[in-house]
Amino acid sequence: MDEIGDGAAQLHEISVEMGKELKSQTVMLEDVNDKTGSLKKRTDLSHQKVIDMIENMNSCRKYGLMLFLFVLFLILLFVTIYT
């Protein structure tokens, strides 16, 4: 009977520690969630600014930008594969 009581006491201590850990992790997750929400708002704003800038360009500049980005992509791909 004493062993069962000791086991129950140990389980209680473990569950209390787990509860404390879960509370601290909840606080950390809420902090990450708040920061992520703020980052998403800023990212959406930046995305919209880029879209507006591209829409206001003439077609020749758009094609030049696309060509530049494509060449940059190829260079980065080459560097990634061969290093």
Z-matrix of the N, CA and C atoms (Angstrom, degrees):
N
C 1 1.448
C 2 1.530 1 110.82
N 3 1.343 2 115.16 1 -38.15
C 4 1.464 3 118.94 2 178.39
C 5 1.529 4 111.44 3 -63.50
N 6 1.334 5 116.07 4 -36.44
C 7 1.460 6 119.80 5 179.67
C 8 1.520 7 111.05 6 -64.63
N 9 1.313 8 115.87 7 -39.22
C 10 1.465 9 119.91 8 178.47
C 11 1.526 10 109.75 9 -65.38
N 12 1.315 11 117.02 10 -41.97
C 13 1.460 12 121.33 11 177.80
C 14 1.516 13 111.61 12 -62.92
N 15 1.347 14 115.70 13 -43.28
C 16 1.468 15 119.62 14 178.25
C 17 1.523 16 110.51 15 -64.04
N 18 1.313 17 116.89 16 -42.42
C 19 1.466 18 121.12 17 178.37
C 20 1.516 19 111.09 18 -62.17
N 21 1.332 20 116.58 19 -42.04
C 22 1.463 21 120.36 20 179.20
C 23 1.531 22 110.48 21 -65.43
N 24 1.315 23 117.40 22 -38.67
C 25 1.463 24 121.26 23 178.60
C 26 1.524 25 110.33 24 -65.18
N 27 1.327 26 116.85 25 -41.65
C 28 1.459 27 120.49 26 178.30
C 29 1.526 28 110.69 27 -64.55
N 30 1.327 29 116.15 28 -42.65
C 31 1.464 30 119.53 29 177.80
C 32 1.526 31 111.01 30 -62.27
N 33 1.332 32 115.94 31 -38.31
C 34 1.461 33 119.68 32 178.30
C 35 1.529 34 110.55 33 -63.64
N 36 1.333 35 117.95 34 -44.74
C 37 1.460 36 121.82 35 178.58
C 38 1.527 37 111.10 36 -61.37
N 39 1.326 38 115.47 37 -42.81
C 40 1.466 39 120.02 38 179.09
C 41 1.527 40 110.12 39 -63.73
N 42 1.319 41 117.05 40 -43.02
C 43 1.465 42 119.80 41 -178.79
C 44 1.524 43 111.07 42 -67.01
N 45 1.329 44 118.27 43 -35.32
C 46 1.460 45 120.92 44 176.72
C 47 1.533 46 109.91 45 -65.10
N 48 1.324 47 117.05 46 -43.92
C 49 1.464 48 120.99 47 177.81
C 50 1.527 49 110.88 48 -62.85
N 51 1.333 50 116.46 49 -41.16
C 52 1.462 51 119.78 50 178.18
C 53 1.523 52 110.57 51 -63.06
N 54 1.326 53 116.66 52 -39.47
C 55 1.462 54 120.61 53 178.01
C 56 1.520 55 111.87 54 -61.94
N 57 1.345 56 116.12 55 -43.16
C 58 1.468 57 120.09 56 177.43
C 59 1.522 58 110.63 57 -62.23
N 60 1.322 59 116.41 58 -43.55
C 61 1.469 60 120.81 59 -179.90
C 62 1.527 61 110.64 60 -63.32
N 63 1.327 62 116.48 61 -42.27
C 64 1.471 63 119.86 62 179.17
C 65 1.523 64 111.35 63 -63.54
N 66 1.335 65 116.98 64 -38.74
C 67 1.466 66 119.47 65 178.16
C 68 1.524 67 111.06 66 -63.93
N 69 1.337 68 116.81 67 -43.35
C 70 1.463 69 119.16 68 -179.80
C 71 1.530 70 110.83 69 -66.72
N 72 1.323 71 116.96 70 -37.92
C 73 1.464 72 119.75 71 178.19
C 74 1.528 73 111.19 72 -68.17
N 75 1.315 74 117.18 73 -33.81
C 76 1.458 75 120.80 74 176.97
C 77 1.522 76 110.56 75 -63.42
N 78 1.327 77 116.27 76 -43.02
C 79 1.460 78 120.42 77 177.92
C 80 1.529 79 109.97 78 -61.91
N 81 1.335 80 116.67 79 -44.73
C 82 1.466 81 119.85 80 179.64
C 83 1.523 82 111.04 81 -63.36
N 84 1.330 83 117.72 82 -41.45
C 85 1.464 84 120.98 83 179.22
C 86 1.525 85 111.66 84 -64.56
N 87 1.316 86 117.12 85 -39.07
C 88 1.463 87 119.79 86 177.74
C 89 1.520 88 110.45 87 -64.31
N 90 1.328 89 117.16 88 -39.19
C 91 1.460 90 121.21 89 177.01
C 92 1.527 91 111.01 90 -62.74
N 93 1.331 92 116.50 91 -45.33
C 94 1.467 93 120.78 92 178.24
C 95 1.527 94 110.19 93 -62.63
N 96 1.314 95 116.44 94 -40.96
C 97 1.469 96 120.74 95 179.55
C 98 1.528 97 110.77 96 -62.37
N 99 1.329 98 117.29 97 -42.68
C 100 1.465 99 120.48 98 178.46
C 101 1.526 100 110.97 99 -62.84
N 102 1.337 101 116.44 100 -44.64
C 103 1.460 102 119.99 101 -179.94
C 104 1.522 103 111.18 102 -65.62
N 105 1.326 104 117.21 103 -37.68
C 106 1.453 105 121.38 104 179.59
C 107 1.528 106 110.63 105 -66.19
N 108 1.316 107 116.88 106 -40.17
C 109 1.461 108 120.39 107 177.99
C 110 1.515 109 111.46 108 -62.16
N 111 1.327 110 116.11 109 -43.02
C 112 1.462 111 120.56 110 177.92
C 113 1.520 112 110.78 111 -63.88
N 114 1.321 113 116.54 112 -42.60
C 115 1.463 114 120.70 113 179.22
C 116 1.522 115 111.03 114 -63.88
N 117 1.324 116 117.16 115 -39.43
C 118 1.463 117 120.41 116 179.37
C 119 1.526 118 110.85 117 -63.01
N 120 1.325 119 116.98 118 -41.10
C 121 1.465 120 119.84 119 179.00
C 122 1.527 121 110.70 120 -62.30
N 123 1.336 122 116.28 121 -44.76
C 124 1.463 123 119.73 122 -179.76
C 125 1.524 124 110.96 123 -66.58
N 126 1.333 125 116.85 124 -38.67
C 127 1.461 126 120.66 125 178.89
C 128 1.522 127 110.85 126 -65.07
N 129 1.321 128 117.04 127 -42.93
C 130 1.468 129 120.45 128 177.99
C 131 1.526 130 111.18 129 -61.69
N 132 1.329 131 116.64 130 -40.58
C 133 1.463 132 120.65 131 179.21
C 134 1.530 133 110.55 132 -64.37
N 135 1.338 134 116.32 133 -44.56
C 136 1.468 135 120.13 134 178.80
C 137 1.524 136 111.01 135 -64.12
N 138 1.330 137 116.39 136 -40.79
C 139 1.463 138 120.98 137 178.69
C 140 1.522 139 110.33 138 -60.44
N 141 1.312 140 116.40 139 -44.10
C 142 1.466 141 119.84 140 -179.25
C 143 1.523 142 111.08 141 -65.00
N 144 1.342 143 116.69 142 -37.79
C 145 1.468 144 119.68 143 177.96
C 146 1.530 145 110.77 144 -63.48
N 147 1.328 146 117.16 145 -41.88
C 148 1.464 147 120.48 146 179.21
C 149 1.524 148 110.22 147 -65.16
N 150 1.325 149 117.06 148 -43.02
C 151 1.470 150 121.06 149 178.50
C 152 1.527 151 110.06 150 -59.90
N 153 1.324 152 116.81 151 -45.70
C 154 1.469 153 120.03 152 179.00
C 155 1.525 154 111.36 153 -62.12
N 156 1.339 155 116.93 154 -40.92
C 157 1.452 156 120.67 155 179.86
C 158 1.534 157 110.89 156 -63.34
N 159 1.328 158 116.57 157 -42.89
C 160 1.467 159 120.55 158 -179.76
C 161 1.531 160 110.85 159 -67.13
N 162 1.326 161 116.94 160 -39.18
C 163 1.465 162 120.07 161 179.65
C 164 1.518 163 111.57 162 -65.49
N 165 1.332 164 117.48 163 -28.79
C 166 1.465 165 120.97 164 -178.66
C 167 1.529 166 112.94 165 -84.63
N 168 1.335 167 118.17 166 -5.97
C 169 1.472 168 121.39 167 178.72
C 170 1.525 169 109.90 168 -80.16
N 171 1.337 170 115.30 169 153.47
C 172 1.461 171 117.74 170 172.95
C 173 1.529 172 108.50 171 -79.24
N 174 1.318 173 117.35 172 167.97
C 175 1.459 174 121.66 173 -171.96
C 176 1.528 175 112.65 174 -64.24
N 177 1.319 176 117.76 175 -35.46
C 178 1.465 177 120.91 176 -179.48
C 179 1.532 178 110.30 177 -63.94
N 180 1.307 179 116.61 178 -43.33
C 181 1.470 180 120.10 179 178.85
C 182 1.525 181 110.92 180 -67.97
N 183 1.337 182 117.31 181 -34.31
C 184 1.473 183 120.20 182 177.51
C 185 1.523 184 110.55 183 -62.84
N 186 1.341 185 115.82 184 -45.53
C 187 1.463 186 118.75 185 -179.97
C 188 1.527 187 111.13 186 -66.46
N 189 1.313 188 117.15 187 -36.10
C 190 1.457 189 121.04 188 176.59
C 191 1.522 190 111.30 189 -63.71
N 192 1.322 191 116.12 190 -42.62
C 193 1.461 192 120.72 191 177.42
C 194 1.519 193 111.01 192 -63.94
N 195 1.327 194 117.05 193 -43.33
C 196 1.464 195 119.91 194 178.56
C 197 1.521 196 111.44 195 -62.64
N 198 1.336 197 116.76 196 -41.35
C 199 1.456 198 120.82 197 178.42
C 200 1.525 199 110.63 198 -63.46
N 201 1.324 200 116.85 199 -44.68
C 202 1.459 201 120.82 200 178.48
C 203 1.523 202 111.02 201 -60.01
N 204 1.328 203 117.85 202 -46.07
C 205 1.464 204 121.06 203 -179.46
C 206 1.525 205 111.50 204 -65.48
N 207 1.332 206 116.95 205 -36.35
C 208 1.456 207 120.56 206 178.19
C 209 1.524 208 110.88 207 -65.80
N 210 1.325 209 116.94 208 -44.57
C 211 1.469 210 120.73 209 178.36
C 212 1.523 211 110.19 210 -64.31
N 213 1.314 212 117.12 211 -41.45
C 214 1.468 213 120.93 212 177.19
C 215 1.521 214 110.47 213 -61.15
N 216 1.326 215 117.26 214 -41.90
C 217 1.460 216 121.53 215 177.41
C 218 1.528 217 110.67 216 -60.58
N 219 1.327 218 117.01 217 -44.83
C 220 1.464 219 120.45 218 179.39
C 221 1.524 220 111.57 219 -62.63
N 222 1.328 221 117.20 220 -41.59
C 223 1.464 222 120.65 221 178.25
C 224 1.529 223 110.66 222 -62.60
N 225 1.315 224 116.51 223 -46.36
C 226 1.470 225 120.20 224 179.10
C 227 1.521 226 111.44 225 -63.72
N 228 1.315 227 116.78 226 -38.23
C 229 1.459 228 120.80 227 177.49
C 230 1.525 229 110.26 228 -63.92
N 231 1.312 230 116.73 229 -44.76
C 232 1.458 231 121.68 230 178.89
C 233 1.534 232 110.55 231 -61.50
N 234 1.312 233 117.05 232 -46.25
C 235 1.464 234 121.21 233 -179.76
C 236 1.529 235 110.53 234 -63.58
N 237 1.316 236 116.72 235 -38.89
C 238 1.469 237 120.26 236 -179.21
C 239 1.527 238 111.18 237 -68.06
N 240 1.306 239 117.23 238 -41.17
C 241 1.459 240 120.28 239 -177.05
C 242 1.515 241 111.83 240 -72.90
N 243 1.311 242 117.98 241 -40.28
C 244 1.455 243 120.89 242 -171.78
C 245 1.527 244 114.69 243 -98.71
N 246 1.323 245 117.80 244 14.22
C 247 1.468 246 119.11 245 174.38
C 248 1.500 247 111.08 246 -123.16
